[in-house]
Amino acid sequence: MTAPGGPEVLQLQDIPDPEISQDREILVRLKAAGVNPIDTKLRTRGTLYPDAAGPAVLGCDGAGIVEAVGAAVQNYRVGDEVYFCNAGLGAQTGNYAQFAVVDERFVAKKPASLNFAQAAAAPLVLITAWESLYDRGRLQAGQTALIHAGAGGVGHVAVQLAKLQGAEVYTTVGSEAKAEFVRRLGADKAILYKQTDFVSAVLDLTSGEGVDLAFDTVGGETFVKTFPGVKIYGDLVTILSPDPATNWKIARNRNLRISLELMLTPMVEGLVEAQQDQAKILQQSARLIDEGQLQIQLCETFPLAEAAAAHRLLGSGTMTGGKIALLID
């Protein structure tokens, strides 16, 4: 990224190879990198890049093969296939590149059943959905859950994780094609929000009570509109920042527990233990994936040199669901 701006600021360049500098680091030859909305936000705003002249390398998600290991590395060997969410926020070179250096404590073995592109598309959305439902929302078996944008990157994982927890799952989608997709993932009810008021639908499905947990992956007015659809004393988790002008009256009257989820916090704040916990989520998710209980929907792939095209597609709103990955030669 040569400067903050549109997709055109992403340019293929040669940069020095990263080198292991700490005993617990591993050098990964990247085979693919995930493309996430945070990448496009960082590209546009440049907020985490104090030296806008750059160049800076984006990309939090990566998957590849261990090329070298530090002197104190315990769990990985040269040749191991790994996936992870690390760097790409400005202070450290991201994964739109051929190599990355990562602390071994922050990576996990790649699911054997996924190719590198699928694996690279997974970490950020897996951790986000897992923390939102299980940690923030405390979802339990037998509860009801509303997941907004269930065909999206985070949403399609959340639908599956909620079902694995034994919940009754309702989700909003924008088209019949997306409705069919989420039904295949296990959603009990797909609500076409352009045609149906989702709060009315949810209240009908829950005998007027509302859901135990709502998971907002959209933000804006969707967040506020969800308040009356959540059960009194229920949970509402959002991955977006609420508008400062938000009217909290309905949420307060219903005694809702509002939770904010940002899976990037451990990385931004340098919280080692929290990053290790996120690596454990990837380990558990890999097992579920290889057992056929969890799937990652990869919508499109691009060569690394076409990162700008990948960003254009992500920002177009025309994707039918799932994730985008860059293939690295």
C-alpha positions in Angstrom: 0.0 0.0 0.0 1.8 3.1 -1.2 -0.6 5.6 0.4 -4.1 5.7 1.8 -6.7 5.6 -1.0 -8.6 3.4 -3.4 -7.7 -0.1 -4.6 -5.2 1.4 -7.0 -2.8 2.2 -4.1 -2.1 -1.6 -3.9 0.9 -2.3 -6.1 3.1 -5.3 -6.5 6.6 -4.4 -5.3 9.8 -6.2 -4.1 10.6 -5.7 -0.4 13.2 -7.3 1.8 12.5 -10.8 3.1 11.5 -10.8 6.7 13.8 -12.6 9.1 13.4 -14.4 12.4 14.5 -12.2 15.3 13.0 -14.0 18.3 13.6 -17.5 19.5 9.9 -18.5 19.2 9.3 -17.1 15.8 8.8 -19.2 12.6 9.3 -18.1 9.0 6.3 -19.0 6.8 6.3 -19.3 3.1 2.9 -18.0 2.4 0.7 -19.8 -0.1 -2.4 -17.6 0.3 -3.7 -14.6 2.2 -7.3 -13.8 3.2 -8.9 -10.6 2.2 -11.1 -9.0 4.8 -13.1 -5.7 5.2 -10.6 -4.5 7.8 -8.0 -4.5 4.9 -10.1 -2.2 2.8 -10.8 0.1 5.8 -7.1 0.4 6.6 -6.3 1.0 2.9 -8.9 3.8 2.7 -8.2 5.5 6.0 -4.5 4.7 6.5 -5.1 5.3 10.3 -2.6 2.7 11.5 0.1 3.8 9.1 1.8 6.8 10.5 4.2 6.9 7.5 1.7 7.1 4.8 4.4 7.1 2.2 4.8 3.4 2.9 4.9 1.1 1.4 2.9 -1.0 3.9 1.8 -4.6 3.4 -1.9 -5.4 4.3 -3.4 -8.7 5.2 -4.2 -10.2 8.7 -5.0 -13.7 7.5 -2.4 -16.1 6.1 -1.7 -19.8 5.3 1.5 -21.4 4.2 4.4 -23.7 4.9 7.0 -23.4 7.7 10.3 -22.5 6.0 12.5 -22.0 9.1 12.1 -22.0 12.9 13.7 -20.1 15.8 16.0 -21.7 18.4 13.2 -22.1 21.0 10.3 -23.2 18.8 8.7 -26.3 20.2 5.5 -27.1 18.3 6.4 -26.6 14.6 8.9 -28.0 12.2 10.1 -27.1 8.7 7.4 -28.3 6.3 4.4 -28.0 8.6 1.4 -26.4 7.1 -0.1 -23.6 9.2 -2.8 -20.9 9.2 -3.1 -17.8 11.4 -4.4 -14.2 11.8 -1.4 -12.0 12.6 0.0 -8.6 11.6 -1.2 -6.5 8.6 -2.2 -3.6 10.8 0.7 -1.3 10.1 3.3 -2.1 12.8 4.2 -5.4 11.2 4.3 -6.5 7.6 1.1 -8.3 6.6 0.4 -11.4 4.6 -0.1 -10.0 1.1 3.4 -11.2 0.5 5.5 -14.3 -0.1 6.9 -14.6 3.5 5.8 -13.8 7.0 7.5 -14.2 10.4 5.1 -15.2 13.2 5.4 -16.2 16.8 4.7 -19.9 17.0 2.2 -19.3 19.8 -0.1 -17.4 17.5 -0.5 -20.0 14.7 -2.3 -23.3 14.3 -1.8 -26.4 12.1 -3.8 -25.9 8.9 -6.9 -28.1 8.6 -5.8 -31.0 6.4 -9.1 -31.0 4.5 -8.7 -27.4 3.3 -6.4 -26.1 0.5 -4.3 -23.0 1.3 -6.8 -20.5 -0.1 -9.6 -21.9 2.0 -7.4 -21.9 5.1 -6.2 -18.4 4.5 -9.8 -17.2 4.3 -10.7 -18.6 7.6 -8.9 -17.3 10.7 -10.3 -13.8 11.2 -13.9 -14.9 10.7 -13.5 -18.0 12.7 -12.2 -16.2 15.7 -14.7 -13.3 15.4 -17.7 -15.6 15.2 -16.4 -17.9 18.0 -15.7 -15.1 20.4 -19.0 -13.3 19.6 -21.2 -16.3 20.2 -19.4 -18.3 22.8 -17.4 -15.7 24.8 -19.4 -12.5 24.5 -22.9 -13.9 24.0 -22.5 -17.1 26.1 -24.7 -19.0 23.7 -26.1 -22.2 25.2 -27.9 -25.3 23.8 -31.6 -24.8 23.4 -31.4 -21.1 23.0 -32.5 -19.0 20.0 -30.1 -16.9 18.0 -30.5 -14.3 15.3 -27.4 -13.8 13.1 -27.5 -10.9 10.7 -26.0 -11.4 7.2 -25.7 -15.1 7.6 -24.3 -15.6 4.1 -21.4 -13.2 4.7 -17.8 -14.0 5.8 -18.4 -13.9 9.5 -22.1 -14.7 9.3 -21.8 -18.0 7.5 -19.3 -19.3 10.1 -21.6 -18.0 12.9 -24.6 -19.9 11.6 -22.6 -23.1 11.8 -21.1 -22.4 15.2 -24.5 -21.6 16.6 -25.9 -24.8 15.3 -23.0 -26.8 16.7 -23.8 -25.3 20.1 -27.3 -26.7 19.8 -29.2 -23.4 19.2 -32.2 -22.6 17.0 -30.8 -20.3 14.4 -32.5 -17.5 12.4 -30.5 -15.4 10.0 -31.1 -12.4 7.7 -30.2 -12.6 4.0 -30.7 -10.4 1.0 -31.7 -12.9 -1.7 -33.2 -16.3 -2.2 -29.9 -17.6 -3.4 -28.3 -16.6 -0.1 -31.3 -18.0 1.8 -30.7 -21.4 0.1 -27.0 -21.1 1.1 -27.6 -20.5 4.8 -30.2 -23.3 4.9 -27.6 -25.7 3.6 -25.4 -24.5 6.5 -28.1 -25.5 8.9 -30.0 -22.3 9.5 -33.5 -23.0 10.8 -35.0 -19.9 9.3 -33.7 -17.5 6.6 -35.4 -14.1 6.8 -35.3 -12.1 3.5 -34.9 -8.7 5.2 -35.7 -6.7 2.0 -39.2 -8.3 1.9 -39.9 -9.0 5.6 -39.5 -7.0 8.8 -36.9 -9.2 10.6 -38.1 -8.1 14.1 -41.7 -9.1 13.3 -40.4 -12.4 11.9 -38.3 -13.1 14.9 -41.1 -12.3 17.3 -43.4 -14.6 15.4 -40.8 -17.4 15.7 -40.3 -16.9 19.4 -44.0 -16.5 20.5 -43.4 -12.7 21.0 -40.4 -13.0 23.3 -37.5 -12.4 21.0 -34.2 -14.3 20.7 -31.8 -15.1 23.5 -28.9 -13.8 21.4 -28.6 -11.5 18.4 -25.4 -11.2 16.5 -25.0 -8.0 14.5 -22.4 -8.1 11.7 -24.0 -5.1 9.8 -24.1 -2.2 12.2 -25.7 1.2 11.6 -29.5 1.2 11.9 -29.6 -2.6 11.8 -28.1 -2.6 15.3 -30.7 -0.3 16.7 -33.6 -2.1 14.9 -32.6 -5.3 16.5 -33.2 -4.1 20.1 -37.0 -5.1 20.2 -36.2 -8.5 18.7 -34.0 -9.6 21.6 -35.6 -11.2 24.6 -35.7 -9.2 27.9 -32.4 -9.8 29.7 -31.0 -11.2 26.4 -27.7 -10.6 24.6 -26.8 -8.4 21.6 -23.3 -8.7 20.3 -22.0 -6.4 17.6 -18.7 -6.3 15.6 -19.3 -2.6 14.6 -19.0 0.6 16.6 -22.5 1.8 17.6 -23.4 5.3 16.4 -22.7 8.0 19.1 -26.3 9.2 18.5 -27.8 5.7 19.3 -31.1 5.8 21.2 -30.6 3.2 23.9 -34.1 3.4 25.4 -35.5 0.1 24.1 -32.3 -1.7 24.9 -32.3 -0.3 28.4 -36.0 -1.0 29.0 -35.4 -4.6 28.0 -32.3 -4.9 30.1 -30.2 -6.1 27.2 -26.6 -7.0 27.7 -24.7 -5.3 24.9 -21.3 -6.7 24.0 -18.7 -5.4 21.6 -16.4 -7.7 19.7 -13.1 -6.8 18.0 -10.9 -9.8 17.5 -8.0 -7.6 16.5 -7.6 -6.2 20.1 -5.1 -8.8 21.3 -2.9 -8.1 18.2 -3.2 -4.3 18.5 -2.6 -4.3 22.2 0.2 -6.9 22.2 -1.8 -9.3 24.5 0.2 -12.5 24.3 -2.1 -14.7 26.3 -5.2 -13.5 24.4 -3.4 -14.2 21.1 -2.6 -17.7 22.3 -6.3 -18.2 23.2 -7.2 -17.2 19.6 -4.7 -19.7 18.3 -6.5 -22.4 20.4 -9.8 -21.3 18.7 -8.1 -22.0 15.3 -6.9 -25.4 16.6 -10.4 -26.4 17.7 -11.9 -25.1 14.5 -9.4 -27.1 12.4 -10.6 -30.3 14.2 -14.3 -29.4 13.5 -13.4 -28.6 9.8 -11.6 -31.9 9.3 -14.5 -33.8 11.0 -16.9 -32.2 8.4 -18.8 -30.2 11.1 -17.7 -26.8 9.9 -17.0 -25.4 6.4 -15.4 -22.3 5.0 -17.1 -20.8 1.9 -14.5 -19.4 -0.5 -16.2 -17.2 -3.0 -13.3 -16.0 -5.2 -9.5 -16.1 -5.5 -7.1 -13.7 -7.2 -3.4 -13.8 -7.8 -1.4 -11.7 -5.4 -0.6 -9.2 -8.2 -4.4 -8.6 -8.5 -5.0 -7.6 -4.9 -6.6 -4.3 -6.1 -9.2 -6.3 -8.0 -9.9 -8.4 -4.9 -10.6 -5.2 -3.0 -12.8 -3.9 -5.7 -14.9 -7.1 -5.6 -15.1 -7.0 -1.8 -16.4 -3.4 -1.9 -18.8 -4.0 -4.7 -21.5 -5.7 -2.7 -22.1 -8.2 -5.5 -20.6 -11.3 -3.8 -23.1 -14.1 -3.1 -21.5 -15.0 0.2 -18.3 -16.3 1.7 -14.7 -15.0 1.5 -12.0 -13.9 -0.9 -8.3 -15.1 -0.9 -5.1 -14.1 -2.7 -3.0 -16.9 -4.2 0.7 -16.4 -3.7 3.2 -17.8 -6.1 
